[in-house]
Amino acid sequence: MGQSLSARFEWSKEPASDKADATGALKTSVTNQDLLYDLVRMIEQLCKGHPAEAKAEFRRPLQWASALKPANFTGAGDKWDVNTATRFSVNSTENRSDGQPLFHLEQTSTDASSFTAHASSFEILNRVLQIADEKKLTELQGIIQANRDPAKVIFGVSGETALVDAFEAFTTESDPRKRDQYGKLYKLLLVVNSFDLQLMKTAVAELRKDKTLDIHKVTEELLMLQSFCGRQESRALISIDWESDYTFANGYKAPPWRQVYGELCYLEVQPFDRGKFMVTASKRGYFVNKGYAADEKGHERLQYEADSDVFPSLIDLLRATSPHFAATIENQAYHFEPPAGESETSAEFDVGGVGQTYQNHPSDDGDDDRDHTDDNTPRKSEPGQKRIAATRKTKLKAAAKPRAYEPSLKWRALGLSEEGRANDSRNGRKVEKQRQGRSLSAGREKKGGRGRHGVDEDDMSDNDSEEEQQEKRQEISELPAEYYQIQKLVKYLRAGNQTATIIAICSLRDFDLTNEFNQTAIRDVGGLETLVNLLDTDDPKCKIGALKILKDVSQNVATRSALSDLSGMQPLVQLLADHDREAKCLAAETIAHCAKNARNRRAVRKFGGIRKLVRLLKAKPGSEDEQVAMAGALALAALSKSARNKEAIQEAGSIPLLANLLESQNERLLIPVVGILQECASDAHYRAAIRGSGMIKFLVENLASKNEALQTYCASAIFKCAEEDETRTLVRQYNGLSSLVNLLDNTTNKELLAAATGAVWKCAQNLDNVAAFNKLNTIKKLVSLMENQPEDVLVNVVGALGACAQTVEGRQAIKESNGITPLVNLLTGTNQALLVNVTTAVGACALDTDCMAIIDRLDGVRLLWSLLKSTNPLVQASAAWAISPCIEHAKDAGEMVRSFVGGLELIVSLLKSDDVDVLASVCAAIANIAKDEENLAVITDHGVVPMLGKLTNTRNDRLRRHLAEAIARCCHWGNNRVAFGTASAVAPLVKYLRSPDEEVHRSTARALHQLSMDPDNCITMHENGVVQLLLGMVGSPDQNLQEAAAGTIGNIRR
């Protein structure tokens, strides 16, 4: 019952007064019905997710005319006291703090057939609604009608400052009973406010679907009017600007609680002939609001109520409110001057071919931000960058049909005649000088408003795209001559004459269309719309020419975004089925460029382009269709950066076609084909398909290619496919290990080096491969790569060393190559993935006594211990796993551990972690720490026994194994055996013996053997059936398990 819900209800009859409990009538409408359903869900979720807050007592009971009767409560449980003897009534058995029932239903004094209900908490209200069943909405409607401002009734506060007022009421209340009530109500208000915000976001999202007026149009009209501002009498206005420079995440300047009314922003207008006034821009149009006024506390607040009619445009509103403005506009006693600060950032168009220029300005709308984020790159305020916004979505839709180039709608709105434009066009050469005299208010808006709004939420599901790098733009003082020449050529494309169109296309092809300013010229004059329209023509020459131009210009970030606005992917997808081979190739290559934009990737999938592109792969290597297959593979490689597209590519039957194309000798074809495989190999189903279709052999063979791009893709594909041990074995069988090791010599190509080291890392997780790597002197090469390399290379190199260090030969090779020192030095880094691999490698090296001595000398154990403070559980776990072998193989390990100030307390505290791997690794470390009696005494004082006891109910066998070992070690001090029994750790340990893991059996039997030395523990073990389980283990081939089981049984018998 938050403010957004109350504000959105539609009323057919206004209440008689402004009181919170004043009654009115709700309209019978779909909107109100949906809001009532939202209210039901909110109350149910509140009671389910926040039961304590739902019980909070209202400041005043909600009172309404109820359709329920006492008979409805009969049989509803013992929480209701139904009185049918004298006066029909219902009371809840639970009472308020003042002794009154939380719910009360009674007959009205005037009509015996009607009842009035009173509810004092959301919990009791939810129960009543459950009883109402099909009448839930009727009851809620009655509550809303009887309590126009329910927040005022429930919380005693309302309005924009409700949270602040509620907190003040809580902190200033001296009565303990009321203070407790206000505290609970404040918590309830916070919860209701969070529900309210969610509903507001939903309402705003629905209102944004209405395109009648949006922030983009408001910004455009404001910027235009700002160019007419000034102190001279010839100007239309003194000033016009935003009421506030702050912009919300969705691009709107109106606060969220006003956005539910469809309001977008507020403007401050100062005309010549009246005082300053405020204008509201809403979805419905523009209207004058009541401006600022002091509230009851003396604070100036904006009064949002309308004080005029609603006008479709800002110009219409100003004409109606300011005679001076109307006269100035009608007389056209001015020149159109763009806002200040845009000499390098706005797009100039040549109107009608007569030299008169006008400008488009970047929008403040959140939609622009969505366009930019589709390339997943934050936009920088570089001079040429803002030209991206020159192509507007609203104009693009209008440009879907071929048309002659027309002046801006801004000029039409001002009522300028053709003659007036012709006269003013003579002044076109003065545009550069006019730029210097633009209004300061517009410049202030560009500095304050443009850069503050956040990026709007991407409401589309396909967000797993690779980042596209921002393109740098040159800063120049003026546009080159080619800019204007290209714009004139684009106009001939619109003429409709086939010959003129072909000539214009050929002339455009003579320009360097990969140049940014030439691309901008085409985009600014609306050439992209025309080129997209030409794709639908029947003339093959026009179609091919348009495709060639689009293929070149689509290499630009802004052009890709503009093509997305134009729905340019649909005609391109249709051309993939064209009978002309060249048209199919060009369409596919253009899609490959455009697919760097996430919205274009979604559009291609939506229009069925993936299946058509996969069909292009049906080519025999060496045939004429190979060129078509190459273009299709390029497009699919770009599209495969999306998880959904990967699924669609596989479902379209791409695997056998890709396997067939790998037999080609054409490296230009192999690069995109392997590019598809390495992108899709991140999916387990793809990896299985790649392995099953025999493509690993081709990937290994192409590692020896002289083309570094192909080598990079092959190594990256093996890196991802080698997650499974079958693939690692296949790489060795196809002699791929030596090729991977040879790639480590190329230290200049960092991308290739990262892929090669990653493949070596994954392949080294097979012990047979490690033996082969040792013969190839791989470790020495890896150690040499541990300095002056990017972090992605270091992560893979250290991971490979950690895998190789699992063998004795590997550890020996690392020591002989002087690899211990650089490994320990990397423990001071901050890259989380690198720290996980480094700690794993150091821990593996610590299994060797000589390596451990070097680690100890370099203070490596102290560095490992410091990583236990990391907030990343992966780093904590890998550090704890590494500490265990360090303690086990260090000389005088007990003294070393005690030398770490606070170290033992830190490791014991990690037993409170929620991560199972952290808990298992810490238990393993504690089991080694407890070998030293003094350290065992210290960790016992830190409460290790009860903490270990709390963990015994786990079902994870890895944790069980190390937990039981830690318990066995800790039993060697004082009364710890008795303490474990007191902590209820004995009975759960017996269940460990039913685990299928032999390691769990061994460590559990040792723990039970130690615990059975206490008589009470023996009783607990016997009661839980430990004897039968241990009898079977006495005959185990594992001698340690035999002895522990027999010893436990012996202790129980005594």
N, C-alpha and C positions, 0 to 999 in steps of 0.2 A: 504494500500500500504506500509506495513511494510517490515522489512528486511527479515523476514522468508518467506513471499510470494515471494519476489524478488529472494531469494536464491534458492527456490525450483523449479522455472521454468526450463524446459528443452529447450535447444537451439540447433538448427540445424546449425546455422551459427553465429560465434562469431562477435561482433561489430568491426568496423574498428579502434576504439580507446577506451580508458578507460574513456572517458568523460561521464557525467551523461546522456546526451541526445544522446549518440551514439546509432545507430540503429543496430539491429540484427534480426534474424528470429526465431520465436518460432516453435518448432516441433508440428506437429499435433499428439497429444497423449491424452490418457485418463487422465493422470496426469495433463497436462496443462489445459484440460477442467475443471477438478475438481477445480483447483486453480482459474480459472476465475470465476466459480460459487461462490467460497468462497469470492472472491473480490467483486462481486455484492452484496452478503449478507452483507459484512462488511460495504460497503458504505450506503446501505439502513438502517442498524441498527444504524450507526453513525448519519445519518440525523434524524432518528426517536427518538433516545435516547439522543442525544446531539446536539440539533438544534443550540445552540449558537456557539459551536465549529465548526460545519459544515459550518458556514458562514465565518470562518476565511479566510483571503486572503492569497493565496500562495505567497512565495517569488518571484517565476517566474511562469508564466502560463505553464500548461502542453500543449504541442503542438504535434499533431499527424495528420496523413493522415486519414480523416474521410470518411466513406461510406455514411454519411448523406448528403442530399441535402436540399436547402432552402425550397423546397416543403414540406418536412417532418414537418417543423415548422409552416406552414400555418394552421391556425385553432387550434394551440396548446395553445392559450391564449394570453393575452395582455402583457405577460412578454418578448415577443420576437419582435424585429423590423426586419421584413423580407424585403429586398430590391431586387426587381426583375426588376427594371426599367433600371438601367445602368449595373453595375457589380453585379452579383448575390452574395449576402452576407446575413448573419444573425448576429445581435447583440442582446445581452441581454439588457433589459431596466435598469438593475442595473449595476452600474459602480464600478470600483476599486477606491482606494483612489487617484490614479493619473489621474482619469477622463476617463480611458479606460474601455470598457465594460468587465464585468466578463466573458462573453463568446463571442467568435467571430468566425464566419465561413465564409471563403472566398475562391474564386477560386484560384488555384495555378497559378503562372505566366506562367508555361510551358505547362500546360494541362488544358483546360477550363472545362473538364468533371470531374476533380478531385478537392477535396476541402481539405483545411487545417483548423483544429479546434484548438482553444485556450481556455482553461478553467482555472479559477483562484480560485475556491473554491469547496469543496465537495458538497455543496448544489446545485450549478449550474451544477456540473458534474452529480449528481443524476437525475436532471431534464432532462438532455440530454439523459441519459441512458433510462429514462422512455419513451422518444420520440422514441429512437432507437428500443424499443420493442424487436422484434426477433433478432435484430442485436446488442444487448447489448454486447455479448461476442466478436463480431467482433470489436466493438469500443474499448473495454478494451484491446484486443490483440494489436490493433494499438497503444494504449497508452503505453503499456509495451514495445513494440518493439522500439518505438521512444524515450522512457525514461527508459533506462536500470536501472538507479538508481532513481526511482521517489521520494524517500525521499529527495535526494539532491536538486531536483527541487522545491519540495513543501516547505520544511523546511529550505533549505540552509545548512543543516548538514547531515551527514551520518556516518555509521560505528558504532563501539561499544560505542563510546563516544558521540553519537548524543544528548542524553538528557543533558549531561553536557555542550556540546558546545552550544546547544540552550539556556540553562539558562544563560550562560555567555554572549551570544549575546544580550539577553534581558536586563540583568543588566548593561551592559557596554554601551548600546546605549544612546546617549544624545538627539537625535532628538525625540521630543514627539510623532510625527506621527508614526515614525518607531518603537519606543519603544512600542506603543500600538499594532501595528501589530505583533511584535515579541512576545509580551505577549500572544496574542490570539493564535499565532502559537504554543507557548510552551504548552498551555492547550490542543490544538488539538493533539500535539505530544504525550502527556500523554495518551489521549484517544486511539489514533491509536496504541500506544505501548501495551495497555492492550488487544486490539483485536489481536495484533501480538503474544502476549504471549499465548493466547488461541489457535491460529492456530499452534504455535510451539508445544504445548502440544499434539495436535491432531496428528501432523506429527510424533512426537517422539513415540507416542503410536502405530501408524501404523508401524513404522520402527522396533519397538520391536517385532512385530510378526515374523520378519525374524530371524530365529534361526541359520543362517550360522555361526555367531560368536557373542558371548555375553560376558558381563563383567565377568561372572563366569569362562568361559574358559580362558579369559585373565589373571585373577587372579591366576588360577591354574598353568598356564604356567610360569607366573612371579615368583611365589613362588618356583617352581622347579628350575628355572634358578638362583635364588638368592642363592641356596645352592651350586652352582658351582662358586660363586664369591670369590675373594680374591686377595692378592698381589703376591702369589706364581705363578711362571711361569706355573705350572701344572694346574692352574685354567683356566676355559674357558673365563671368563670375570673378569675385575676389579670390576665392580658394575653394577647393573641394578635396577631401582626403579621407582616409580611413579613420574611424573613431578610435581604433586601436591598431597598433602594428602587430600585435600577437596573433599568430595563426595556429589553429589546432591541427592535430595529426591528419585529419581528413581534408585539410585545405580551407576549411571554413573559419571565419573570424567571429561568428556568433558563438556564445558558450553553449555547451551540450544541452543544457536544460531549456534553451530557446530553439535549438536545432530541431527539437521534436515538433515545434510549430511550423517547421519549414523555413525558418529564418537563416540567412546565409551570412550576413555581415551588416555593419552599420556605418553610415557615411556622415561626415560633418561638412555642412555646406554653408558658405558665407556669400550671399548675393550682394548686389549693390543697393537694392531698394528695400531690404528688410533685415531683421536681425538673423543671427546664426541659428540654424535649426538642424535637427538630426533626421536622417532618412534611413529606413530599414529596407534592406533588399531581401526578399523572401522568394520562395519557389513560385508564388502567385504573381509577384511583381514588386514594385516599389511603392512605399507609402511613407508619409511623414509621421514620426512617432512623437510622443509628448516630451521628449528631451529629458534633461537632468532635473531632478528635484530632490530636496532633502527628505530623508525618512524620519521616523520617530526618534532616532538616536542622533540626528543631525548630520548623517553621512549622505553625501551626494550620490544618488543612484539613478541609472537610466530607467525611464519609464517606457516600457516596451509597447504600450497600447497605441493603436493607430489613431492618428489625429487628422487623417485625410482619406480620400479615396485611394484605391489601388490603381497604379498606372503600369502599363506593360513595359515602359522603358524609363530610364532616368531622365532623358531629355523631355519626354512628355510631362513628367512630374514637374521639372524645373520651368517648363513653359507655363504650366498652370499656376505655379506659385510665385514666379518672378516675371513681371512684365518687362523689366530691363533685359532679362535673359531672352525672352521671346522676341523682343525687338531686335536685339543684336544678332541673334541667329538668323531671323528672317531677312535682315538687311545684308547679311554676309559681309560685314565690315571687318574682315580679318583674314588672315592666312592660316591654313591648317599647319600647326607646329607640333611635332612629336615631343614627348616629355624629355626632360634633361637627362644627360648621361647615357644616351642610347646611340651615339654616333657610330659606335663600333659593334653594337649588339643587336640592332634591329634590322629587319630585312626590308630593303627598298624594292618596290615594284614599279615598273614603268607602266602607267595606266593609259590604255588606249593608244599607245604609240606616239604620244604627243609631248612627252617629256615631263609631265606632271607626276610627282612621286607622292606616295603615302606610305605609312609604315605599320607593320604589325608588331605588337609588343608581346614579350613572354608573359604567359599566364601565371597567376598565383594559385591556380586551381590544383587540388591534390591529384587530378588526373595526369598532369604533366609529370608528377613524381612517380606515378605508377609506370608511365612510359619509360622513364629513366631507369627505374629499378628492374625492369624486365631485362635489361642488359647487365643487371647486378653490379652496377658501378655507380658510386656517388658522383654527381655532377660537380664540376668545379666552375667557378665563375670566370671562365676564360673568355676573351673578347669575342671570338667567333662562335662560342658555344651556344649562346642564347638564340641564335638564329634557328635552332632546332624547333623552337615553338612557333615558327612562322606559319607552318601548315597546321591549321586548326581542325579539330575533329568535326566541328559544326560545319566548316566550309568543305571538308572532304566529303561529307555525305551529300552535300548539294552538288558536288563536282562529279558525282557518279555517272552522270550523263554528259555526252559531248556538248559543249556550249561555247559561245564566243566569250572572250575575256571581258569581264565587267568590272566597274569600279566597286570599291568596298561598300558594304552595307552601312558603314558609318556615314558615308556621304549621303546615301539615300535618307538615312534617319534625320539628317540636317536639312533635307529638302533642297539640296543644291541642284541647279539646273545644268543641262548640258552646255548652255552658253557660258554659264559662270565658270564651269570647269575648263572650258576652252580658253577663256580669258586668263584664268589663273595659271594655266599650263605654261604660259610664256615666262613665268617666274621659276620654272623648274630648275634652272641653273643656279638659283640662289639657295638651294636646299642646304648645302654645306654651311652657309653662313647662318641660316635660320636655326640650325641645330645648336648653335652656341647660345641662343637666347631662350632656351626652353625653361619652363617653370621649375623653381626649386622644389616645390611641393612634390612633383613627380619624382624627382631625384631622391627626395627623402623617402618616398614610398619604396623605391627600388632598393635602397640601402636597408631600410628597417623591416619592410614587410616580406620581401622576396626570400631572404636568407633564413627566416626564422621558423617557417613551418616545417613540421616533420614529414617523414615519408608515410604516405597512406598505406594501410594494411593491404597486402595483396590477398584478395579474397578468392584467388584461384588456387587450385590444389597442386599445380605442377611447379614447385619451387626448387627442385633439386638440380638446378642448372649450374654449369661452370661459369665462372666470372669471365666477362669480356672486358679486355683492357680498354681504358679510356684513351681515345685518340687525341693526341696533342694538336693544337691549332696554332698557326702562326699569327703573331700580332702584327697587323699592318694598319697604317693610318687611313688608307682608302682602298676600295675594291678595285681589282684589275679590270682592264677594258673587256676581257673575255666574259666577265660576269654579265655585262649588259648585252653583248652579242649573243650569248647563249639564250638569254631571256627573250630576245626578239625572235630567235629561231623556234623557240618553244611555241610562240604564238601562231606560227605557221602550221604547227601540228594540229591546232584547233580549227583550222580553216575548213576542214571537211573535204577538201580537194585531194584526191588520192595522189596525184602527181606531186603537189606541193608538200604533202606529208612525207613522201619517200625522199624528196630532195632535202627537206628539213632534217630527217633522220640521218641521211648520209652526211650532211653538214655537221650535225652534232657529233657524229662519230669521228670527225676530224680533230675535235678537241680532246685534250687529255681528261677523260672523264674519271680518272682516278684521283685527280686534283680536287682537294676539298672545296675550294671556292667555286669550281665549275659544278660540282655536285650540289652545292648550296644554291647556285643560280637556278638550276632545274627545279629544285624543291621549292624555292621561294616564289617562283612565278606560277606554281601549280602544275608543273610539268609531269610530276609523278602520276597525278590523276589521269592525265591524257595518255601517258604510256601504258598504264594499267588498262584503260579503256581500249587501247589498240590491240591488246591481247585477245579481245573478243571479236576482232574483225575477221573477215573471210579472206582478206588479201594476205598471202603468205609472206610477201616482201615486207609489208608493214609490221606483221607479227614478228618476223625474225629480227628486223631492225630494232623494234621496241625491246625485245628480249636481250639483245646485245647491249643496249644502253642500260637496261635495268641490272644486268649482270655486273656491269662496271660500277654503277653508282651504289649498288647495294652493299658494297664493301664498307660503306660509311655507317656509323652507329645511328645517327639521326635519320638517315634514309631508311634504315631497317625499321625503326620505330614508326616513321611516317607510313611505310607500306603496311605495317600492321594496322594502323588507323584506317587505311583504305580497304582493308580486307583483301589485300593484294595476293594472298596465298591461294585464294579460291581459283582464279583464272590460271595461275601457275600450275596448280595441281591438275586442272583439267587438261592442260597442254601435255602432261606426262603421257596421256593416251593418244596423242596426235600421231598421224601416220608419217609425218615428216621427222626423220631421224635428227636433223639439226635442231628443230624446235624442241624435241624432247631433251636433248643434251643441254641446250641453253636454259630451259625451264628448270632442270635439275640442278644445274650449277648456280642459278640464281637462288633457288631454295637453299642450297648449301650455304650461301652467304647470309641469307635472311634468317636461317635457323640459329644463328648466334643470339637471336632475340627470343626470349622464352615464350612470348605471346605468339610469335610466328611458329614456333615448334608445336604449340597447342593447336594452332589453326590448321597446320598441315595434317596432324592426326585427326582432327575433327572432320576435315573434308575428304578423308580416305586417301591421303597422299602416301602414307607409308606402304600400303599394299601395292599401290601403283609403282612406287620406287623399287620395291622388292622385285616386281616383275621385270624391271629393267636389267636386273642382274642375270637374267636368263640368256647368257651369251657364252659361246664357245671361245675359250682363250685363243687369241690369234685371229678371230674373225672380224668382220666389219662392225659387228654389234659390240665389240669390246669398248669402243669409245662411249657408247650409250651406257654400258655397264659401269664404266669409270665415273661418269657423271652421276649415275644413281648411287654409287658407293660413296661419293663425296657428300651427297645430300644426306644419306643415312648416317654417315659418320658424325655429321653435325647434329642431326636429330637425336642420336643415341645418348646425348648428354642428359636426357630426361629419363627418369625411371619408368614412366608409363610408356614412353616411346620404345624403350628396350623391350618391354613385354609385347608391344604391338609388332615390333620387327620380328621377334621370334615366332609369334602366332601367325605371321604372314608367310612362314616357311622359308626363312632366309638361310638357315644353317646349311642345308645341302648346296645351295647356290653359292654361298661364300666359300665352302670347301672346294667346289669346282673351280672357282676363280683363283684360288691359291696356286693352282697348277700353272698359271700364266707366268711368262717370263718378263712381262711388262711391269717394271717397278712403279710406274705412274698409276697403274691399276692396283697393284698390291698394297701400296701405302694406304689408300682409303679403306680397302677391304680389311687389312689388319687393324686399322684404326677403329673400325666397327667392333671387331673382336675384342680389342683391349678395353674399349668402353663398356661393352656388355659383359665382360668377364667378371665384373664385380657381383654378378648374380649367380647363385649356386646352380640354378637350372641351366644357365648358359654354359657354365664351366663343364657340367656333365655332358652337354650336347657337343661342345668343342672337343672334349676328350673322346667321346664315343664316335665322332665322325672322322677321327684320325688327323685332325688339324694340328696337333702338337708337333708332328713330324715336320710339317711345312714351316711352322713357326721357328723350330730349331734350325732348319736348313737356311732360312733367310737371316739368321743371326750373322751369317758370314757375308752378307751383302755389303757392297761398297757404299750403298746409300744410307747415310746416318739416320735419316728420318724413318726409313723402313726398319733399321736395326732397333731404333728407339721403340717403335710400336710393337715389334716382336718381343723385345725384352720386357716391356710393360705388360703385354698379354701373358707371358710366362709368369711374371711376378704375381699377377692376380690369379691365374689358373693353378699355381703351385700351392694353393691353400690345402689341396687334397694330396695325400701321400702317393696316390696312383700317378698323378701328373709328375711328381718329383722323380719317381722311378722311370717314367717314360722319357723325361728329359735326359737322364743318365744313359738310358739304353740307346737313345738316338745321338749320343755323343755331343750333347748340348752344353755340358758343363765346361768343356775347354773353350767353346765359343764365348760363353758368358765371362769366363776369366779373362779372355783376350780383350773383351770390351772394357775391362777395368783400366786398360792402358790409355784410353782416350779420356784425359782429364780436362780437356777444353770444352767439350760439349756436356754441360751439366745436366741437361735433360736426359741424354743418353746414359750418363753415369748414374743418375738416380734410378733409372729403370733397370740397368744392369746389376747394380748393387742390391736392389730390391729382389730381383730374381735369384741372385746368389743367396741372399738371406733365407728366402722361402725354401729353396732347394736344399740348403744346409740343415734343415730340420729333419732330414733323413740321414741316419748314421752312415749308411753306405755311401751317400753322396759326400759326407764329411771326409771319409777316407780318400775318396777320389780328389777332393779339393786339396787335401794335404799333399798328395803327389804332385799337384799342379802348382804348388808353392803359392796358393791363394791367400793364405793368412798374411804373408809378408806384404802382398799388394794391398790387402785391406787395411793393415796397420798404417801403411804410407798414406792412405786416404783420410786419416783421422785429423788432419790439420788443414786449415784454409779451404774448407769445403762448405757448401750451403747445408742448412740443417736437415733438409730432406735427404741429402746424400748421407750425412752423418747418422741419421736414424737407421738407415738401411745397413750401413757399414757396421755399426755397433751391434745391430741385431744379428748380422751374419757372424760376427766374432763370438757373440753369446751362444749361438747355435753350435759353432765349431768347438767351443770350450767345453762342450758336454763330454768330449772324449779326452783321454790322457794325452794323445798325440797333439790334439788341438791346443790344449793348455800349454804344453811344452813349446809348441810353435809360437804361440802368442808371447811367452816369456822370452824366447830367443830373439824374437823380432822387436823386443822392447815395447810391447804393446800395453803393458800394465800401466805405465805412467800416464800416457794420454787418456786411457780409460778412466783412471782416478780423477784426472783433471776435469773431465766432462761431468763429474758428479756435482759440480758447482753451477751447472747451467740452469735454465728455466723452462726449456722446451719439455713439455710433459711426456710426449711420446719418446723423446730421446732419453729422458731420465729413466723411464721404464726399461728400455733396452740396455742402458748402461749398468743399472743395478743388477739386471739379470746376468750380464756378462761378467761383472765383478764377482758376483756370487758364485758363478761357475768356475772362475779362475781360482777362487779361494779354496777349492777342493784340493788344490796342489799346495803342499807345505811351503815350497820355495816362493810361489806366487803370493801366498798369504803373507809371507815375511815382507815382500815388497809393498803390498797393500798396507800393512801395518806401519811400515816406515814412512809411507806417504800420507799417513793419517786418514786412510780411506775408510776405516771403520767408523771414525767419528763423523765423516761426511755422510755415510750411509745412515747413521743414527739420526742425524739432523733432518734427513728426508722423511723420517716418521712424522714430522710436524706438518708435512704437506697436506693440503686440503683435498688432494686427488687420491681417491682410494686405490687406484691402480699403482700410483707411485708408492703409497704406503705399503701395499702388499709386496711389491717387488723388492722394496728396501728391506722389509722384514725377512723375506725369503733369503736375501743375500746375507743378512746378518747371521743367520743360523750356521752356515758353513764357516764363516769368519770366526765365530766363537769356538766352533768345534776344532778348528785347525790352527788357531793362534797359540803362540807360546804365552803362558801365564794369562789365559783368557779371563780368569776371574778378576784379576787386578785391572786388566784393561777395561773391562765393563764398568767396574766401580769408579774408574777415573772420569767417566762421563757424568758431569754434574746434572742431576735430574733425569738421567737416562733410564734408570730402572722404573721410576715413577711414570715416565712417558710411555714406556712400552706396556706397562700394566694398564694404563688408562685406555689404550687402544682396544682392550677387551670389551669396551662399551660400543664399539663400532657396529654398524648395521650391515657391513659388507662381509659376506661369508669368506671370501678369499683373504681379506685383511685378518679376520679372526683366526683362520687356519695358519697363516704365516706367523702371526704373533704367538700362537700356541707352540709352534715349532721352535721359535726363538726362545720362549720361556723354558721349554724342555731342555735346551742347551744351557741357558743361564742358570737353571736350578742345579746343574751338576756341581757348581761351587756353593759350599755350605753358607758362606757369608752372604753371597748374593741371594740365595734362597731365603735367608732370614730377612733380608731387606724387602724383597717382593712380597713376603708373607705379611710384613708390617703394612705394606701398601694395599692389602686386601685382595691378593690374587686368588685365595681359596674360594671365597663366596662368588667372585666373578667367574671363575672357571665352573663352579657348580651351577650357575645360571645357564650356562651354555650347553649342558649335558642333554637337553631335550632335542637337540638338532637331529635332522635326518640326513644331513650331508656327510657322506662317508669320508671325504677328504678332511673335513673339520673334525669328524669323530676320531680319525686316526691320530692326528696331532694333539687333539684335546686330551685323549686318553694317555698319550705319552707324557704330556705336561702334568697331568694329575699324578701319574706314577712317580715322576721326579719330585714333585712337591710334597709327596707323602714322607719324604726323608727328614722333615724338620718338625720338631716339637709335636704338638697335638694336631697337626694338619690332617691326619687320618680321621680323627674324631670330628674335626671341623667339616670335612667333606661329607661325613655322614649326616651331620647337623644341617648341611646345606642341601640335603636331598639329592646328592649326586650319585649315590650308589645304585639305586634301582634303575635309572635310565641307562647306566653303563652296562647292565646285564643285557639289555636289548641290543647292544652293539654286537653281541656274539651271534646274532641272527643275520648279520650283514653278509653278503656274498664275498666281500673283500677280505683276503687273507691278512693284509697289512693291518686292517682294523682289528681283526682277531688277536694278532700278536700284541699290539699296543694295549688293547683292552684287557687281555689276560694279565699283562704286567701290572696295570693299574689295579685290577681286582686283587691280585696277589698282595700288593702293598696295603690296600684297604682292608683285606681280610685279617690283618693283624690286630684289628679292633673287634672285640666280640659283638658289639651292637651291629657293626657292618656285616658280620657273618650272618646274623639273624636276618637282616634285610635281604642279603643275597639269596639265602636259602628260601625265603618266602617268595622270591621272584623266579625260582626255578633255575638257578645258576648251575646246580650240580649236574643235571642232565646235559646241559649244553657243554660243560667243561669235560665231562667224561668222554665225549666224542672227540675232543681236541687232545686228549692225553696221548692218543695214538697217532698224532700228526707227524709227518716227516720233519717238520720244523722243530729243531731241538729247543729253541728259546720258548716257543709256544708250549711245547710239552712240559717244560720245567715250570713255567708260570701257571699253567692249568693244574698240574699236580700239586704245586705248592698251595694254591688257593683251596683246593679240595681238602688238603691236609689241615689247613688252618680252620676250615669250617668244621671238620670232624672233631677237632680238639675242643 
